[in-house]
Amino acid sequence: MLTIRLYVFQRKVITVSELIQINNLTIKANTQTIISNLSFDVQPNEILTINGPSGSGKSTVLKYLAQLQSPALTTSGDYLFKGKNAEDIDPIELRQNISYCFQSPTLFGETVRDNLRFSYDIRNMDFDEELAKDLLSHVQLSESYLDKDITTLSGGEKQRVALIRNVQFRPDILLLDEITSALDSDTRKIIWEWLNQYRKENKVTVIIVSHIKKEQQLADRIITLDKIGSDESEENHEPA
Ligand SMILES: Nc1ncnc2c1ncn2[C@@H]1O[C@H](COP(=O)(O)OP(=O)(O)OP(=O)(O)O)[C@@H](O)[C@H]1O
């Protein structure tokens, strides 16, 4: 008689509640310490704000999270993304999941369309023109902007094109570094209302660096950086 033995291996299920865990992060430029022993986590779907005086390292931390820091900087500490060591993740994959929006973005190609289409091209996908027009309307730009020459765009228009370039493939985490600094307060308000809606609907975690109080107040949690070796009397410029 044939006996069949069934071996059932129980799979160990590892649940990672934090999207990001940073432990004892230190960032240095030669002898200058920019960030010293910083530890924090990022939870799914939250809005986190990184505050601190000018030069305290806010942008440096955001760039580090997207692994876009300058090669001139040395870093130490642990960086886990979804429980995996960030250094072991393909940098392109990491940046598709963690998307960094610059205050002064670099646009490429000739037109706005070139900038939006690029992400489709690298994925071998057809450009979704309807989605692009919809996103343009959410950032208060008409669909005619698709064929605008990028050299004719204002700073605020460039910021908005870069923003929708970053959101169109729904990253897990959106890092927003002073992204409305060149916008008037009405446009800024409209864009934030949309962004807030967008992030809730798409379950996108947002990390904000901003000098604008109203944007800082959107946060569920705030991380405040101290300026290392800063002069206590230094002025912190904050527009109302
Ligand atoms: N590649 C680099 N090489 C040398 N120093 C750097 C480099 N990148 C950043 N720093 C230094 O690190 C410090 C923090 O810069 P960072 O731009 O992160 O500050 P911040 O808090 O974002 O400032 P701000 O609010 O003015 O934008 C600054 O003193 C800056 O000169």
The ligand as a Tripos MOL2 file, in Angstrom:
@<TRIPOS>MOLECULE
LIG
   31    33     1     0     0
SMALL
NO_CHARGES

@<TRIPOS>ATOM
      1 N1         26.3630   68.2210   -1.4140 N.pl3     1 LIG1
      2 C1         26.6350   68.9610   -0.3430 C.ar      1 LIG1
      3 N2         27.9080   69.3000   -0.0680 N.ar      1 LIG1
      4 C2         28.2000   70.0470    1.0130 C.ar      1 LIG1
      5 N3         27.2870   70.5270    1.8780 N.ar      1 LIG1
      6 C3         26.0030   70.2150    1.6440 C.ar      1 LIG1
      7 C4         25.6150   69.4340    0.5280 C.ar      1 LIG1
      8 N4         24.2580   69.2930    0.5650 N.ar      1 LIG1
      9 C5         23.8400   69.9820    1.6510 C.ar      1 LIG1
     10 N5         24.8800   70.5380    2.2930 N.ar      1 LIG1
     11 C6         24.8160   71.3710    3.4950 C.3       1 LIG1
     12 O1         23.9330   70.7730    4.4010 O.3       1 LIG1
     13 C7         23.2380   71.7550    5.1480 C.3       1 LIG1
     14 C8         21.7460   71.4810    5.0790 C.3       1 LIG1
     15 O2         21.2600   71.7840    3.7560 O.3       1 LIG1
     16 P1         19.7450   71.5510    3.3580 P.3       1 LIG1
     17 O3         19.5490   72.1370    2.0170 O.co2     1 LIG1
     18 O4         19.3950   70.1370    3.5700 O.co2     1 LIG1
     19 O5         19.0160   72.4190    4.4780 O.3       1 LIG1
     20 P2         17.4830   72.8490    4.5960 P.3       1 LIG1
     21 O6         17.0930   72.6260    6.0050 O.co2     1 LIG1
     22 O7         16.6730   72.1530    3.5510 O.co2     1 LIG1
     23 O8         17.5970   74.3980    4.2840 O.3       1 LIG1
     24 P3         16.5380   75.4480    3.6570 P.3       1 LIG1
     25 O9         15.3810   75.5150    4.6190 O.co2     1 LIG1
     26 O10        17.3090   76.7210    3.6220 O.co2     1 LIG1
     27 O11        16.1580   74.9550    2.2900 O.co2     1 LIG1
     28 C9         23.6360   73.1110    4.5710 C.3       1 LIG1
     29 O12        24.6110   73.6780    5.4120 O.3       1 LIG1
     30 C10        24.2280   72.7480    3.2210 C.3       1 LIG1
     31 O13        25.2150   73.6440    2.8270 O.3       1 LIG1
@<TRIPOS>BOND
     1     1     2 1
     2     2     3 ar
     3     2     7 ar
     4     3     4 ar
     5     4     5 ar
     6     5     6 ar
     7     6     7 ar
     8     6    10 ar
     9     7     8 ar
    10     8     9 ar
    11     9    10 ar
    12    10    11 1
    13    11    12 1
    14    11    30 1
    15    12    13 1
    16    13    14 1
    17    13    28 1
    18    14    15 1
    19    15    16 1
    20    16    17 2
    21    16    18 1
    22    16    19 1
    23    19    20 1
    24    20    21 2
    25    20    22 1
    26    20    23 1
    27    23    24 1
    28    24    25 2
    29    24    26 1
    30    24    27 1
    31    28    29 1
    32    28    30 1
    33    30    31 1
@<TRIPOS>SUBSTRUCTURE
     1 LIG1         1 GROUP 0 **** ****
